Amino acid sequence: MDKEIHIRNLVYKYISNQCDGREQDELLRHLQTPAGRWVFDEVMTSEAGKIFTKNEEIEPAVSSRLLGRLRQNIVAEEAANAQPLPFYRKSSFIPIVALVIVLVALGIYWLTT
């Protein structure tokens, strides 16, 4: 039971952006286990239920916190999955090639005169 409470606290700290690196690593290890995933699902379901108040209005503080955390994860995942551009597709490639051609032409001209 203490482990479940500890995981729950880590999840709450994570979604409120208060986890340090060590705690995030620990939470990710817990999410590899069925018990950790169950606690995570339970906390997220509970938090999702808090988004709407009794008047069926969205609670801005809770929804903003969850949305911000989701955006951070999406950006991090997209960055991790992004393929690096080959050197010849980078914006600086053409100017560098043009400069090299001009320098070679000037060198040849200087050597032949």
WOQUIVEN-V160857 format. One record per pair of residues at least 6 apart in sequence whose C-alpha atoms are under 8 Angstrom apart, sorted by the first residue. I is the first residue (numbers start at 0). J is the second residue. Records with the same first field share a line. If there is no record, write none. Layout:
I = J  J
This chain:
3 = 34  35  38
6 = 26  29  35  38  39
7 = 38  39  42
9 = 18  22  23  26
10 = 26  39  42
11 = 42
12 = 18
13 = 23
14 = 64  65  68
15 = 64  65  68
16 = 68
29 = 35  36
30 = 36  39
46 = 61
49 = 58  61
50 = 57  58  59  61  62
51 = 57  58
52 = 58
86 = 92
87 = 93
